[in-house]
Amino acid sequence: MAFRQALQLAACGLAGGSAAVLFSAVAVGKPRAGGDAEPRVVEPPAWAGPARPRPGVWDPNWDRREPLSLVNLRKRNLESGEEELASRLDHYKAKATRHIFLIRHSQYHVDASLEKDRTLTPLGREQAELTGLRLASLGLKFNKIVHSSMTRAVETTDIISKHLPGVCKVSTDLLREGAPIEPDPPVSHWKPEAVQYYEDGARIEAAFRNYIHRADAKQQEDSYEIFICHANVIRYIVCRALQFPPEGWLRLSLNNGSITHLVVRPDGRVALRTLGDTGFMPPDKISRS
C-alpha cells in the first residue's frame, strides 16, 4: 500500500510542474523484525513544495495566493458566518492583471572564457535596439525592468532601457542562466553534471516563485513588467506558469532579443500571449546563439 502511494505521489509531482519532480518519492527497504522489507516514502525537500494535481487539472492555488488558502478558517466567527468570510476573502483577492514580458538577451561572444568578457556582439547590440524599439512602440506604461546580473543581460538591459526612459532597473542573481531541471527527452550535446541541476534548479525555481504570481491584493491597476534574462530560465518559467511538465523546457526554442508575453489574471489564471517573438526583426538580424 505504501509503495502504491509513493508511486502516486511521484506521478503527481511529475504532472504538476514543480521542482519536486527532481525528487520523486521512492520506496526504500526498511527491515522489519521478521526480516522483510517495509517500504517507506522518502520526502522531497521543503523547497520542492507539495504534490500537484493529476495531469490536466489546473491548480488554482499554484502561486499560494488563492484567497481561501490565506484565510484562517479556525478564527472564523460563527455568529457573523458567511458575511465575515466573504469580507476576509475580499481582503486577499487580487484586483489587477500582471503582464510579464520575458526578454532573452541579445547575441553575445560565446567563446570568451570569463563571464565578464561575454559581451554583446555588434549584431547583438542591433538586436537590443530593435527589441527596445518594439517595446516602446507598444505604448504601455512599464512599471520596472528586472534583469539578470550576467554581462550579456546587463548590456541588453542598458540598450533597451534607453527606449523606455524613466523605467527603473533592478538587477538580480536569481535570473542568471543555469540548468533548471534535467530535460526530457535528453540531448547529447548538453549534459551538465547532476550538481548543476541541484544548485541551479533551486535558484531558478526561486526566481519563478518570487516573480511569477498573481498581483498583490493592494495593487489597483494592471502592471507591465519586463524581465531580461536567459533562454533556459524563460523556458522553464513558461512551463511552470502554464503548469506544463517542466522537463519539457528544452523542447522550446528562443531567438536572441525575443519577447515572450505572459498574462496572470486576478483569479490566478495564466495565458501565454507570445512565445519568443522576433517578428519585428529583419530576417538577417535574427540569431539563436
Legacy VTK file of the C-alpha trace (Angstrom):
# vtk DataFile Version 3.0
C-alpha trace
ASCII
DATASET POLYDATA
POINTS 289 float
0.000 0.000 0.000
2.794 2.432 0.920
4.585 1.650 -2.339
1.431 2.421 -4.348
1.055 5.735 -2.524
4.686 6.545 -3.259
4.125 5.971 -6.964
1.011 8.161 -6.905
2.935 10.936 -5.180
5.724 10.718 -7.742
3.194 10.886 -10.587
1.572 13.980 -9.109
4.946 15.697 -8.770
5.833 14.960 -12.383
2.498 16.170 -13.676
2.284 19.370 -11.712
5.448 21.044 -12.890
7.070 21.971 -9.598
10.694 21.495 -8.775
9.547 18.460 -6.811
9.919 16.434 -9.984
13.595 16.274 -9.140
12.784 14.292 -6.038
10.120 11.715 -6.913
9.013 9.611 -3.965
10.569 6.174 -3.906
10.182 3.052 -1.816
13.146 2.170 0.343
13.506 -1.125 2.183
13.333 -0.877 5.954
13.945 -4.154 7.817
11.112 -5.486 9.927
11.508 -7.637 12.964
10.830 -10.695 10.814
13.417 -9.698 8.233
11.046 -8.465 5.476
11.491 -5.028 3.967
8.800 -2.459 4.713
8.593 0.286 2.062
8.834 3.859 3.252
8.449 7.120 1.366
11.390 9.499 1.035
10.023 13.007 1.309
11.178 15.714 -1.153
12.963 18.777 0.283
10.832 21.625 1.605
11.595 23.942 -1.334
10.181 21.405 -3.777
6.652 22.049 -2.495
3.705 19.671 -2.173
2.492 17.276 -4.842
0.424 18.804 -7.623
-2.947 17.720 -9.025
-3.152 14.942 -11.599
-2.462 15.688 -15.299
-4.908 18.039 -16.991
-6.198 19.537 -13.731
-5.426 23.212 -13.187
-4.158 24.053 -9.706
-5.853 27.390 -8.829
-3.518 27.852 -5.877
-0.293 27.344 -7.849
1.193 30.598 -6.508
-0.099 30.072 -2.943
-2.135 33.288 -3.237
-5.615 31.871 -3.716
-7.711 33.863 -1.186
-9.311 30.892 0.550
-5.881 29.436 1.302
-4.856 32.678 3.035
-7.824 32.819 5.423
-7.506 31.134 8.791
-10.867 29.387 8.996
-10.276 28.470 12.626
-10.648 32.133 13.577
-13.942 32.412 11.766
-16.698 33.978 13.875
-19.598 31.536 13.813
-22.097 34.312 14.586
-21.218 36.568 11.642
-20.793 33.485 9.446
-20.610 33.826 5.656
-20.588 37.636 5.643
-17.392 37.782 7.648
-15.800 35.070 5.489
-16.706 36.945 2.293
-15.200 40.133 3.696
-11.972 38.401 4.642
-11.732 36.698 1.282
-12.198 40.024 -0.487
-9.304 41.421 1.529
-6.978 38.877 -0.106
-8.419 38.934 -3.635
-6.223 40.319 -6.417
-7.858 43.045 -8.480
-5.279 43.735 -11.172
-3.720 41.820 -14.051
0.031 41.391 -14.378
1.604 41.496 -17.838
5.032 39.880 -17.737
7.426 40.390 -20.653
10.313 37.923 -20.660
13.152 39.092 -22.903
16.048 36.894 -23.906
19.403 38.712 -24.044
20.901 39.560 -27.434
23.676 37.695 -29.247
26.981 37.674 -27.353
30.556 36.416 -27.639
30.066 32.799 -26.592
33.755 31.838 -26.848
35.011 34.170 -24.134
36.440 32.212 -21.201
35.330 34.632 -18.484
31.699 35.613 -17.952
32.580 39.308 -17.779
34.049 39.072 -21.285
30.911 37.558 -22.819
29.750 40.901 -24.098
27.260 41.573 -26.876
28.390 41.271 -30.482
27.708 44.128 -32.917
24.687 42.156 -34.132
23.600 41.665 -30.535
23.634 45.406 -29.944
21.482 45.899 -33.033
19.066 43.264 -31.774
18.747 45.009 -28.400
17.977 48.283 -30.181
15.232 46.574 -32.195
13.769 44.958 -29.086
13.787 48.277 -27.262
12.028 49.971 -30.169
9.435 47.208 -30.270
8.667 47.505 -26.551
8.434 51.287 -26.791
6.056 51.028 -29.767
3.545 49.074 -27.663
2.641 52.293 -25.865
2.481 50.617 -22.461
3.357 52.156 -19.136
6.040 49.750 -17.977
6.487 49.596 -14.224
10.003 48.192 -13.972
12.781 46.213 -15.625
14.233 43.301 -13.659
17.344 41.806 -15.239
19.898 39.075 -14.709
23.242 40.198 -13.316
25.172 38.409 -16.093
27.099 40.651 -18.501
25.077 39.895 -21.630
21.801 40.586 -19.828
23.118 43.805 -18.271
24.263 45.130 -21.665
20.961 44.153 -23.287
19.110 45.975 -20.494
21.198 49.122 -20.884
20.334 49.367 -24.579
16.640 48.528 -24.196
16.175 50.936 -21.289
17.252 53.878 -23.455
13.991 53.418 -25.337
11.998 53.304 -22.084
13.105 56.403 -20.162
12.036 56.641 -16.558
11.523 52.896 -16.059
13.529 51.724 -13.047
16.010 48.851 -13.390
16.677 46.150 -10.810
19.472 43.562 -11.035
19.162 40.082 -9.539
21.250 36.920 -9.365
18.110 34.764 -9.313
17.647 35.205 -13.070
21.177 34.155 -14.036
21.459 31.377 -16.625
21.641 27.788 -15.450
20.329 24.247 -15.693
16.790 24.319 -14.263
15.894 20.637 -14.447
17.062 17.618 -16.419
15.280 17.803 -19.786
13.098 15.058 -21.204
13.943 13.827 -23.740
17.659 14.266 -23.007
20.027 15.727 -25.580
23.518 14.540 -26.422
25.185 17.928 -26.912
24.365 19.349 -23.467
24.786 17.278 -20.307
25.509 19.267 -17.150
26.681 17.495 -14.020
23.949 16.475 -11.575
25.219 19.004 -9.039
24.500 21.824 -11.506
20.830 20.853 -11.677
20.818 20.680 -7.893
22.304 24.162 -7.481
20.692 25.978 -10.402
17.326 24.262 -10.161
16.511 25.573 -6.696
17.607 29.097 -7.652
15.589 29.224 -10.895
12.569 27.767 -9.110
13.019 30.514 -6.503
13.021 33.097 -9.310
9.752 31.673 -10.599
8.107 31.796 -7.184
9.431 35.255 -6.451
8.444 36.931 -9.723
5.639 34.907 -11.316
2.364 35.117 -9.393
-0.937 36.956 -9.393
-0.970 40.612 -8.367
-0.890 41.639 -4.749
-4.320 42.459 -3.329
-3.202 46.060 -2.764
-2.376 46.558 -6.466
-5.173 48.580 -8.048
-4.011 48.949 -11.670
-2.716 46.462 -14.221
1.071 46.253 -14.321
3.529 45.797 -17.177
6.868 44.356 -16.105
9.945 43.422 -18.130
12.338 40.633 -17.168
15.551 40.432 -19.193
17.344 37.149 -18.713
18.187 33.860 -20.447
16.690 31.138 -22.623
16.797 28.325 -20.068
15.258 30.487 -17.368
12.486 31.778 -19.629
11.603 28.349 -20.989
11.397 26.869 -17.512
9.251 29.774 -16.277
6.839 29.366 -19.185
6.394 25.650 -18.494
5.866 26.260 -14.789
3.437 29.153 -15.311
1.282 27.128 -17.710
1.527 24.059 -15.453
3.140 22.035 -18.219
5.723 19.390 -17.277
8.858 21.451 -16.611
11.080 18.689 -18.001
9.880 19.786 -21.442
11.566 23.179 -21.292
14.265 22.221 -23.810
11.617 21.441 -26.427
11.066 25.190 -26.747
13.391 27.484 -28.681
14.006 31.223 -28.273
15.815 33.677 -30.528
18.134 36.356 -29.181
16.259 39.504 -28.188
12.913 37.713 -28.396
9.803 38.738 -26.453
7.663 36.290 -24.504
4.462 37.703 -23.006
2.703 36.041 -20.057
-0.532 37.317 -18.529
-1.526 36.498 -14.952
-5.178 37.297 -14.200
-6.522 38.259 -10.747
-8.035 34.793 -10.333
-4.637 33.196 -10.948
-5.291 32.037 -14.489
-2.304 32.322 -16.809
-2.210 32.916 -20.551
0.702 32.947 -22.988
0.249 35.809 -25.457
3.508 35.369 -27.359
6.457 32.979 -27.155
9.867 34.078 -28.434
8.545 36.753 -30.792
11.155 38.272 -33.134
8.794 39.158 -35.970
9.785 42.792 -35.509
13.372 42.000 -36.619
14.548 41.749 -40.232
15.446 38.131 -41.145
19.158 38.934 -41.350
19.148 40.224 -37.751
17.746 37.048 -36.197
20.005 34.639 -34.321
19.699 31.978 -31.646
23.166 31.650 -30.103
LINES 1 290
289 0 1 2 3 4 5 6 7 8 9 10 11 12 13 14 15 16 17 18 19 20 21 22 23 24 25 26 27 28 29 30 31 32 33 34 35 36 37 38 39 40 41 42 43 44 45 46 47 48 49 50 51 52 53 54 55 56 57 58 59 60 61 62 63 64 65 66 67 68 69 70 71 72 73 74 75 76 77 78 79 80 81 82 83 84 85 86 87 88 89 90 91 92 93 94 95 96 97 98 99 100 101 102 103 104 105 106 107 108 109 110 111 112 113 114 115 116 117 118 119 120 121 122 123 124 125 126 127 128 129 130 131 132 133 134 135 136 137 138 139 140 141 142 143 144 145 146 147 148 149 150 151 152 153 154 155 156 157 158 159 160 161 162 163 164 165 166 167 168 169 170 171 172 173 174 175 176 177 178 179 180 181 182 183 184 185 186 187 188 189 190 191 192 193 194 195 196 197 198 199 200 201 202 203 204 205 206 207 208 209 210 211 212 213 214 215 216 217 218 219 220 221 222 223 224 225 226 227 228 229 230 231 232 233 234 235 236 237 238 239 240 241 242 243 244 245 246 247 248 249 250 251 252 253 254 255 256 257 258 259 260 261 262 263 264 265 266 267 268 269 270 271 272 273 274 275 276 277 278 279 280 281 282 283 284 285 286 287 288
